[in-house]
Amino acid sequence: MKRKIKLVDVTLRDGSHAVGHSFTREQVARIAGALDRSGVEIIEVTHGDGLGGSSVNYGFSAVNDMELIEAAAGVIRKAKLGALLLPGIGTIRDLEEAYERGVRVLRVATHVTEADVAIQHIQAAKGKGMFAVGFLMMIHMAQPEKILEQARIFVDAGADYINLADSAGYLTPDGVRERVAVLTEHLSIPVGFHAHNNMGLAVANSIAAIEEGADYIDGSLRGLGAGAGNTQIEVLQAVIRRYGWESGADLDRLLEAAEKEVAPVMKRPQVIDADSLMLGYSGVYSSFLLHAKRASQQFGVAAKDILLELGKRKMVGGQEDMIVDVAYELSKGR
């Protein structure tokens, strides 16, 4: 029996970072429609930082999340419409409104050691009949045993699968294998994986996760996402076919969607430049990249130096406001 992989597309969520949260209703409808026709399992749509992310701290969206969700819901026929929620940014009320607009998959994301803050959100999603996912970010910052402990909190809350995110693009395939394997061995629910390409390892790490038993794998068209981007989903699908596995996705349609719908909206090529490489090398949250670039211009300090200092201080998602403080301190030679 062939191995079946379920592809989760994050072009319209993580990709929001790469376009400055500027997606329009029309762009979302076109991309979501193309993805739906390609056969991916879940299409995630929100601000890059999830429901409620449009703010001074994280960057304002050009169009309200709920309008974008509605635009996607209007064209999706086969895939499930998903949204991301980070407790403390998004609320249960946001969850409820997203459900009313058509979201049926909710992925609740926390730092890798803080799953307990998401218990009520997982339970609220399950109470609405949603497919709920516990999403542990920055997994390079915890050992496998700690990750298993945190994953069990999500399992006890009713999560349908656990998603591990290498949010900094820091891990090598061996690090991914260790973390995925402990979950697939000890949990009774499926495991997923979300990679960033800051060290050029997103596809390799995704394959390592699959080989250790991960069933759900995240990716985005053209790799659109924070930092150097995510696993490029059309490349991943080609590799999946080479391995003789199945995903239900159509490679030709993914390629067409990438070329016709995503390439024209990209602000810049999704490449590994010096700054995005420093994200992975230093273990810094990928969405910090554009914030660091802006702070670099404001204070005349190299973005890579800001990112290295953030890595030394072990800054995590939610501490975006500290990027300006760090840049200011570096500019004063502290």
NORMOBEL-V721848 format. One record per backbone hydrogen bond with DSSP energy under -0.5 kcal/mol. NH is the residue of the N-H (numbers start at 1). CO is the residue of the C=O. E is the energy in kcal/mol with one decimal. If there is no record, write none. Layout:
BEGIN
nh=(NH,NH)
co=(CO,CO)
e=(E,E)
END
This chain:
BEGIN
nh=(5,5,6,7,8,9,9,10,13,14,15,16,17,18,19,20,21,22,28,29,30,31,32,33,34,35,36,37,38,39,39,40,41,42,43,44,44,45,46,50,51,53,55,55,59,62,67,68,69,70,71,72,73,74,75,76,80,82,82,83,85,87,87,88,89,90,95,96,97,98,99,100,101,102,102,103,104,105,106,107,107,108,108,109,109,110,112,114,117,118,119,122,123,124,125,126,127,128,128,129,130,131,132,133,134,135,135,136,136,137,137,139,141,142,146,147,148,149,150,151,152,153,153,154,155,156,157,158,158,159,160,161,162,163,164,164,165,166,166,167,169,176,177,178,179,180,181,182,183,184,185,186,187,190,192,193,194,197,200,205,206,207,208,209,210,211,212,213,214,215,216,217,218,219,220,223,224,227,229,230,231,233,233,236,237,238,239,240,241,242,243,244,244,245,246,250,251,254,255,256,257,258,259,260,261,262,263,265,266,266,271,273,277,278,279,280,281,282,283,284,286,288,289,291,292,293,294,295,296,297,298,299,300,301,305,306,307,308,309,310,311,312,313,314,315,319,322,323,325,326,327,328,329,330,331,332,333,334)
co=(3,246,215,5,217,7,42,219,10,10,10,13,14,14,15,17,16,19,24,25,26,27,28,29,30,31,32,33,34,35,36,35,7,7,80,9,42,82,12,47,84,50,53,59,55,21,64,64,65,66,67,68,69,70,72,72,41,43,80,105,107,85,109,90,86,86,91,92,93,94,95,96,97,98,99,98,81,81,131,83,105,106,133,85,107,135,137,111,114,115,116,118,119,120,121,122,123,124,125,126,125,104,130,106,161,108,133,134,163,110,135,165,138,139,143,143,144,145,146,147,148,149,150,150,151,152,153,154,155,154,132,132,190,134,162,192,136,164,194,165,166,172,173,174,175,176,177,178,179,180,181,182,183,160,162,216,164,229,197,201,202,203,204,205,206,207,208,210,209,191,191,6,193,8,231,220,221,286,226,223,195,220,231,232,233,234,235,236,237,238,239,240,241,240,3,38,249,250,251,252,253,254,255,256,257,257,258,262,262,263,269,271,273,274,275,276,277,278,279,279,167,285,286,287,288,289,290,291,292,293,294,295,296,296,302,302,303,304,305,306,307,308,309,311,310,316,319,320,321,322,323,324,325,326,327,328,330,329)
e=(-0.6,-3.6,-3.2,-0.6,-2.5,-0.5,-3.1,-2.7,-1.8,-1.1,-1.8,-1.2,-1.3,-0.7,-1.0,-1.5,-3.5,-0.6,-2.4,-2.6,-2.3,-2.7,-3.0,-2.2,-2.0,-2.5,-2.6,-2.0,-1.0,-0.8,-0.9,-1.2,-1.8,-1.4,-2.6,-2.7,-0.5,-2.6,-1.4,-2.5,-2.8,-2.2,-0.7,-0.7,-2.1,-2.6,-0.8,-1.7,-2.9,-2.1,-2.0,-2.2,-2.8,-1.5,-1.7,-1.7,-2.3,-3.1,-0.5,-2.1,-2.6,-0.6,-0.5,-1.0,-2.7,-2.3,-2.0,-2.5,-2.3,-2.7,-2.2,-2.0,-1.7,-0.6,-1.2,-2.6,-2.8,-1.8,-2.4,-2.7,-0.5,-0.6,-3.0,-2.5,-0.6,-2.4,-1.2,-2.5,-1.6,-2.0,-1.0,-2.5,-2.4,-2.1,-2.3,-2.4,-2.1,-1.0,-0.7,-1.5,-2.5,-2.7,-0.7,-2.6,-2.0,-2.9,-0.6,-0.6,-2.7,-2.9,-0.6,-2.0,-2.1,-1.3,-0.6,-2.1,-2.4,-1.9,-2.2,-2.8,-2.1,-0.8,-0.6,-1.3,-2.3,-2.6,-1.3,-0.7,-1.3,-2.4,-3.7,-0.8,-2.2,-3.3,-0.5,-2.2,-2.7,-0.5,-2.8,-1.7,-1.6,-1.9,-2.8,-2.2,-1.5,-2.8,-2.7,-1.3,-0.9,-2.6,-1.9,-1.3,-2.6,-0.6,-3.2,-1.9,-2.5,-3.0,-1.6,-3.4,-2.0,-2.4,-2.2,-2.2,-2.1,-2.6,-1.2,-2.1,-2.6,-2.6,-1.5,-2.3,-2.6,-2.1,-2.5,-2.1,-2.0,-0.7,-2.0,-1.8,-0.8,-2.1,-0.7,-2.7,-2.4,-1.6,-2.3,-2.9,-2.0,-1.8,-2.0,-0.5,-1.1,-2.1,-2.9,-3.0,-0.7,-2.1,-2.6,-2.2,-2.4,-2.5,-2.3,-3.0,-1.9,-1.5,-2.3,-1.3,-0.8,-0.9,-1.5,-1.1,-2.5,-1.7,-1.2,-1.5,-2.8,-2.4,-1.1,-2.7,-1.8,-2.0,-1.6,-0.5,-2.7,-2.3,-2.1,-2.2,-2.2,-1.8,-2.0,-2.3,-1.6,-0.9,-0.6,-1.7,-2.6,-2.3,-2.0,-2.3,-2.2,-2.1,-1.9,-1.1,-2.1,-1.7,-1.9,-1.6,-0.8,-2.6,-2.4,-2.5,-2.4,-2.6,-2.1,-1.2,-1.4,-2.5)
END
